[in-house]
Amino acid sequence: MKKIIFGLSIATLLFSCKPTANVGNTANTKEFNVSINLNTVKDDKVEVTIITPKFTTEEAIYNLPKIIPGTYSEDDYGQLVEDIKAFDAKGNTLEITKSSDNSWLIKNAKSLSKITYLVNDTYDTEKGGGFGKEDIFSPAGINILDGKNFMLNNHGFVGYFTDLKDITYKVNISHPETLFGATSLLDSDSSTTNDLFVVSRYNDLVDNPIMYSKPDFITFNVDGMDILFSVYSPNDKHTAKSLSADLEKMMRAQKKFLGTINSNKKYTVLLYLSDMKKKDAKGFGALEHNTSTTVVFPEMMSTSSLGKQIIDVVSHEFFHIVTPLSVHSNEIHYFDFNTPKMSKHLWMYEGVTEYFANLFQVNQGLIDEQAFYKRMLKKVENAKDLNDTMPFTEMSANVLKKPYKDQYLNVYEKGALIAMCIDIEIREKSNGERGILDLMQKLTNLYGSQKPFNDDELFAKITELTYPEIGTFLTTYVSGSTPIPYENYFAKVGVSKGKIKKAANPFLDGKNPVITGNSSTKEIKVKNDVELGSFLKSIGLKADDTIMALNGVDYNLSTIFEMMTTVQNLKQDSPITIKIKRDNKEQILSGKLVLTYYDVEAYQVFESSKIKLNQAWLKG
């Protein structure tokens, strides 16, 4: 999971340890039949009907999750259920009472045949971004927008009977013919108004969200993996086609980076864009699943900004297929939706994942080395703002209560840095031949999705697969309270602070832009109270000129920052054309870009003897 507020990573970790009563339910019909009706919405609620298994006990307990995998948040999905009723085969009502926030006790369960209830949505009631108890993180929430969009995170619609999670679930979803259900699940119904999804257990249903909206999707194949990308944009500002280039570029780079460690045959990305002018989703970010991810961002974002967020955030979720989806502990493998227990190894589940989401970008040429160093150093700064002496394993295992839960944000900061230091240490000991990706490949081969490890045995196994120095690092800096000396690890790969030359943006005079925008006409104008740089003067740009296009691409006030970024990325002597309007006449200014440079302090490889190891780390 990754929560984002306009580029800011935010996370909160809470769990509930209240036990659920065990009534000892048994049933002789091992099937769970669910009907969800999206055609008839009542007061922003959807009706769910469940034909239950046949019980042989006097009582049965029906549960919705308190928590789901990946969110690390206590959300109480039972709060979304209203008007729940139980019936026997003749349609007579049975006694059903709420026994906890997320559970209902049904009397005379031997006669139970059917349950019905209404489910409310979450998107239009969010208050502040999904960080408090009152909000469910949007990618894990529910949207019910009659005839337009339904975000079905199935844990909010369908529950399970105590001791009966591992039976077949058949889910029928009736929907308007105009809406398409995007999911990694296989639809067994050929009808255009009804979908049938069959899974072997409740966990598989929770693991496969579905988004219904008007068809706006694109499919492509990456090295044998079929990708489905579906987009809901309420005001049609964005489309799957307009955003797919960044997603495909990211997926191809990730697959190449992972190599044989990933064997997924299908992956679905569900992107919901929130209308910030209405009551709509506010918890921005994404939530991982084995073969899909749900993503929520503001619709107001520009195409280029969305593309960058897709690369940063969705890549994080995709890398979760390595850990915890493939390599995980007993606490995760035998996940209890109502009484979960936390593992000690959030440094790996979230930290290694976050590190991979950054490392693969420099590895595959999506960002340069300077950008990667800058990201890692920002994490060093952020980690120092948190408790740098709290043992990471202790924080993970006790994160249900203060003061540990207040440190959860560190899984994305220090957690990623732990992974970086382990990577560098392995590279150094193996003369650059192996790194942390090799370690995760070995752990995947050893365990895999169906064989969990014991929490207390992981460090010894990692040491066995790598070097004694890695074991020392883990006990000193991960389970120990000693702060990590990051400068020592950067020095191992020759990285230190020094002076470098940086190209100035031609549209800036120092830090001040020489262009502005007219809010009424949306035109980009050259200011008349600034000094233009030598390059802009040389191609003939003047004060009060209206800039219409750059290198054949039209720009306006809404895309002015995209134009600035485009210029910043151009190389010295690149051909450049600027279409302008002056005195109501259009003309083209052209020339070759001449950049000016200034000195800045930055991290870079200043020790030539370490260049080979440095490149093995970043490019190996």
N, C-alpha and C positions, 0 to 999 in steps of 0.2 A: 504494500500500500504506500502511496505517496500523496500527501496533502499539500496543495499549493495555493498561495494567495498572491497573485500577480508576481510569480517568480520566487516567493518566499516559502521554503519548506517548513511545514508545521505539523506536528504529530502529537497525539495524546494517547496514553496507554492505560486502560482500566480493565479490570476483570471482576467477575462476581464469583464468590466461592460458596454461595448458599446451596446446600444439597437439595436435589429433587427427590421426592418420595418415590420409592420403588414398590409398585403394587404387584409386580410379578406378572405382567400381562403376557398371555400366550394367545395365539390365534392359529386356527387350522386352515385359513385361507391367506396365503402369503402374497397378498397383492393389495395395493393402495391405489384406488381410482379417484382422480381429481378432475374436476371440471371448473374452469375459470371463464367467466362470461365477460368479454370486453365490449359486447354490443350494447349492454344495458348498464349504464353508469348511474348510480343513485347518489345524489348529493356528494359527488366526487369520490364515490366508493364503488368497489367492484365486488360482485358476489362470488364466493367460492363454495363449491359443493364437494363433499368427500364421501364416497362409498367405502365404508371401513372394512377391514378384515373381520372375520368372525372370531369373537372372543370366547374363551372358556372360563373367564374369571368374572367375579361380581362387579369389579371396578376396573376402570381404565383411565389413564392420564394422557391427555393430549397436550403437546408442548409446541410452542414456537420458540426460536432461539433467543437467548439472552445476549449471545455474542456469536459472531461467525469468524471463520478463519481469515486471517490477513488484516482485520481491522484493528485489533488490539483495543477494542472499545466496547464498553458495556452499553448496549443500545435498547434492550428489552423490546423485541419486535412484537411481543404480545400486546403492547399498547396500541397497535394499529388495528386490532381486531374488535369488531362491534357486533352486537346482536347474534351471539353464537347460540346455536340450538342443536340438540341431539334428537334423533328419531329412531324408532324401531321399524321393522319391515312393513308394518301396516300404516305407518305415518303418524303414530302416536309419539308425543314428546316424552323424552326421558330426562331425569334430573341431571343437570350439569351445573357445576359451581366452580368459580375461579379459586384455585388453591394457591396461586402465587402470581407474580406479575406476568408470567409467561406460560402458565399451566392451568388446565381445567380438569376437574375430577368428574367422571361420568359414572353414575350409579346404574346398577342393573345392566352392566356392559354385555352380558350374554345376549341381550336383546338388541344391542346397538347395530344399526344398519347404515345410518347416514348422519353426517354433521354438515351444517351450513353456517356461514357467517359472512359479514362484510369486512373488506379491508380498506383502510384509509390510506391516502398517500402521504409523502413526507416533503416533497419538493416545495409545495406552496405554503408550507408552515415553517420553513427554516428561518432562523433569526440572524445568525451571525457566523456562518461558515462551517458549521458542523463540529465546533470544538467543545461545546458544552454538553451537559447531560440532556438538554432539551432538543438537541439536533442530532440526527443520524447523518453521518458522512455521506454526501450525495451519491458517490459511486456505489454505495452499499444500500441506498435508499430506494424509494418507490415513486414513480410518477404516474398519475392517472389524469390524462388530458383527453377528454372524450372526443373520439374520432380523429385525434391528431397524433398523440404519442402515449405509449405505455412502456415505462421502464420496469420490467419484471425481474427484480432480484428475488428469486423464488423463495428464499428464506423468509421474506415478508408476506408471502401469500400462503405458503404450505408449511405445515409442521409435521410432527411425528409422534407416535405413541411410544411411551417409555418402553425400552427394550425391543422396539420394533423398527429401528432405523435401517436395518439391512434386509429389507424386502423390496420387491419390485414396485416401482411407482409408475403408473400410467397417467399422464397429464394431458387432458383435452383442453385446448384453448380455442374458444369461438371468438372470431374477430371480424371487423368490417373488411370487406373485400379489397378496399383501397389501402389497407395497411399490410406491410411485410414484416414478418418476424425474423429478425437477424439473430442468429445463435450458432454455436458449434454443435448443438444437438441435431439429430436427424429427425426430420418430420416424416412420420409414417402414414400421414393422411394426404391424399392427392387433392382434396378439396381446397378451394381458394378462400374459404371462410372458416375453416377449422384446421388446427394443427394437433397432431398427436405425437407426444414425446415419451419415450420409454427409457427408464434408467433402472439400474439394478439395486440402488440403495439411495437413501436420503442425501448422503454426502455428495453424490454425483448430481443430484438435482440442484443443491445449493451451489455447486461448482460451475453451473452453466446458466448464466443470466440470459435473458431474451429482451430485445428492444423492438417494439412494434411502432412503425411510423410509415409515412408514405415512402415508397421505394426510392432510396438514394444511397446506393452502395456500389462498390467496385470490388472485383476479385482479381487476384493475380497469384502466381506461383513462384515461390522462392526456394530453389534447390529441393524440390519435392514436397514442400509445405504449402498447402492452399491457404491463402489469406482472404478473409472477408472483412471489408471495411465499410461500416454502415454509419451514416451521419444524420442526425436530426438537427436542423437549423430552423428555428421557428419563423424567422423572417427571411429565410432563403439567402442569407448573406454568404454562407459557405456551402460547398458541396463536397461530396466524397471525391469527385474527380479533381477539384482544385487543391485538395489537401493530400491526395494519394501519393504525389511525388516524394514528399518528405517521408511519409510512412514507408514507402517501398525502399527508398534509399537506406532508411534506418534498418529495416528488416534484413535486407541483403547484407549490410555491414555486420549485423548481429550474428546472422547465420554463419558468415565467413569467420568471424571472431571465435564463435563457439566450436565450430568444426563438428566432430562426431559426438560432442557432449549433448547435443539436442537432436531428438528423433521425432519431434512433433510432426504429424501429417496435416494438421489443420489448426488454424488460429484465427480468432475473431476479435476485432476491435470495434467496440460500440461507443461512438462519440456523441454525447448529448451536449448541445450548446444552449446555455441558459440565457433567457431574455431578462436582462438586468432591470428593465423598465417595469416589470411585473413581479408578482410574488412567484419566485422561481428558485431553483437550486442555487446555493451559495457556497457549498463545500467543494472547492475545486481541487482536482487531482485525479487519481485513478486507483483501482483496486484489482489485484491480480487473481487469476484463476488458472487452472492447468492448461486450458486451451483457449483462453479468452481474457479480455480485460474490459472493464467499464471505465469510461473517461468522462469527466464533466469539466467544461471550461466556459467562460463568458463568451457569448456570441459576438460581443462588441470588439473582440480582439482582431487584429489584422491577420491576413492570411500568413504573412511571414512570421509573425509572433506565434501564431498557432502551430506553425510548422516546427519552430524551435522547441515549443513545449511538448509537441508530440515526440520529438527525438529524445528530449531529456526525461520526460515523465513516463511515456509508454515504454521506452526502452527499459526503464527500471522495473516495470511490471513484467515485461517479457523475461528478463533475467531471473525472475523468481522461479522460473521453471527449473533452474539449477538448485536453488535453495530458497525456501524450504520445501518446494514441491517434489524435488527428487531426493534431497539429502535433508533429513529431519529426525527429530527425537521422538520418543514414545509419546511425549506430551502433545505433539502435533498429530502424529499418526492416529492416535486413538482420541481424537478431539471430541470433547463433550461440549455440546452447544449451550448447556445451562450451568455446568459446574467445571469450567476449564482449569487447567493447571499450567503454569508458565514454565517454559524451558529457560535454561541458563544462557542460551546461545543466540540471543538477538544480535550480537556482534556479527554473526555469520549470516543469519536470515536476512536482515536488513542492511548490515554494513557491507558484506561482500557484494550483495546485489547492487547497492548504491555505487560502490567502487567500480564494478563492471560497467555500470551505466555511463560512467565517465571515461574509464580506460578504453573501452571499445571505440569511442569517438576519436581519440588521438591515434589509436592503433589503426583505424580504418580511414584516417584522413578527413574526418568530418570536422575536426577542430585542430588547431596547430598546437605545438608543444607548450607555447607560452600560455595559451588558454587553459590547458590542462593543469599546468603548475599553479595558475591563478586560482583555479577551482579548488585544488587541494589545499592551498595556503589559506583560502577563505574558510575552509573546514577547520583548519588548525585554530584560526581566530575564534570561530564559533564554539569549538570544543572548550576553549579556555574560558569562555563565558559561563560554562556549565561546571559541574563538580568534577574536576579532573582527577581527583583521588578516590572517587567511589569505584570500587571494583566492578567491572562491567558484568561479570557473571552474577554478582550479588544484586546489582540493579535489575537484571533481567528476571531473576528468580523471584524477586520481591516487589516487582513493579506494580503490584495491585494496590499498594499503599504508599503513603507519603513516608519519607521524602523521595522514594525511588521513582514513583510515577512522574514526578516533575522533571526527571532527567531523561525521559524517553526520547526527546528530540536528538539526544546524543547518538542514537543508533545511526542516524544519517550523517553525523559529523565524525565523532571519534570512531564509530563503527567502521566507516569507510576508510579512515586513516589506519586503523588496525589492519585491515585487509591490505592496504598499500604497503605497510611496513613488512608484513609477512611476505608479500610478493617480492619486495626488494631483497629481503633476506634470502629467500629461496633462489632468486636470480644470482645473487653473489656467490652462494655456496655451490651452485651448479654451473658456474662460469657462463651464466646467461641462458643455459639450455632449457630451464624449467622455471615456472612461476606459480602463482596461486591458481591459475586456470588449470594447470596440470594437476594440482592437488585436488581441486573440485572434481575433475574427471575421475581421479582414483577413488574419491569418496563416493561418487555416483556409481562406479562399477562395484564397489564394495557393498553399498547399501541399496541405493535405488529407491523408487517411490514406495515399494511394498515392504521394505526392511528397515525399520527405524533403529536408531542407535540409543544407547543409554547415555543420559546427560553426563554422568561422571566419568565415562570412558572415552569421550571424544578427544580430549587433549592428548591422551596417550596414543590413540590411533593416529592422530595427525603427526605426532612426533615420529612414530614408526614409519610413516609414509614419506617423511621429509628428513629433517636433521635435528640433532639434539638442541641446537640453538633455537629452533622454532618452539620446542617445548619450553625452553627457558623464557622465551619472549611471552608465551601464553601465560605462564604462571606468574611472571613478573608484572606484566602490563595489562593483562586481561582479567585474570582472577586476582591479581595483586593490586595494590593501591598506588604504585609508583607511576607518575606521569611519564608519558612516552617522550624521549628526546628526539623530536622529529628532525631537527637539523642534522643529527648523526645519520639518519636513514637517507635523507636527501644527499648528504655528502658521499654516501656509498655509491651513488649513481652520478656523482659529479655536479650536482645541482647546488648552486648558492646564489646569493644576491650580488648583483653588479649593475653597471651601466650598459644600457642597450639603446640603439637608435629606433625610434618609433615614427612612422609616417603620420603627418598631420592631415586631418580631413580638409580638403580644399574649401569646403563650405563653412569652416570654422575660423574665426579670428581669435586664436588662443582657445578659450573655452566658450566663446560667444558665437552663436550662429550668425552668418551674414545674410541668411534668408529667413523669411517669415511667411505666415499664411493669412489670407483674407478669409475671415470666418463666414462672410456672406456669400462670396463667389467661389470659395474653396480653392482659389488660385495660390500658387507659390510665387512670392515676390522677393526680389533682391532689395535689401534694406538700403536706405539712402543716407544713413548716418554712421556707416562703418567703412573701414578701409578694406577693399578686396585684396586678396592675395595675388601674387605675381602671376600664377597660372591662370586664374579667372580673368585677370586683366589682359593677359596675352591672347586669349581666344576671343576677346571683345565683349565680355559680359559687363553690363553697366547697372548703376543704381536704378531702381524702379522697373527693371525688366521683369516680365512674367515668365517663369520657367514652366514649360508645358511637358517636355519629355527629355529623357536622358538615354542615350544609346538606343533610341527607337522605342522605349517604354514610356507610356504616359504616366504622369504623376500629378497628384493634387494634394491639398492639405491633409487628407485622410491617410495618404501614403508617403508623406514627406520624410518620415524616419526610415522607411524602406529605401528611399532614394539616397539618403545620407549613408546608409549601410552599404549600398551598392558601390558608391564612390570610394568608401573606405577600403573595400575589398579589391579595388583595381590595382594593378601593378604599374610600376614606373614605365613610361612610354606607351601605355595602353592607348589605342585609338579612342577618342571620346567625341560624341556629338551632343550638343544641347539645343533643343528646339525652344525658341523663345518667342514672345510677343512684345514688340516695342512700338509705341505710337500706333497701336491697333494693327500692326503689320507683323506677320509671322516670318521668321527667318531661322536658319540653321547656323550655329557656331560650331566649329570643329577644330581639332588639333590633337596633339599627343600629350597625355597626362604627365605633368612635371610635379613630383612630390617634394615637399620640404620635410625635413626630419628634425627631431629634437631628442635630447637625452632623457631617459627615464630610468628609475631603479626597477629592476625586475629580476626574477629568478630564471636562471639559464645554466647550461652546461659550460662552466668556465675551466674545468679540469680536463684537458684533452685525453689523458690516460683512461678516463672513465667513459668516453664516448661510446665505445663498443657495448659496454654493459648497459649504459643508458638506453641505447637503441634496442637492445634485447628486451629491456623492461617495457618500453613504450611501443615497440613495433614487432616484438617477437611473437 
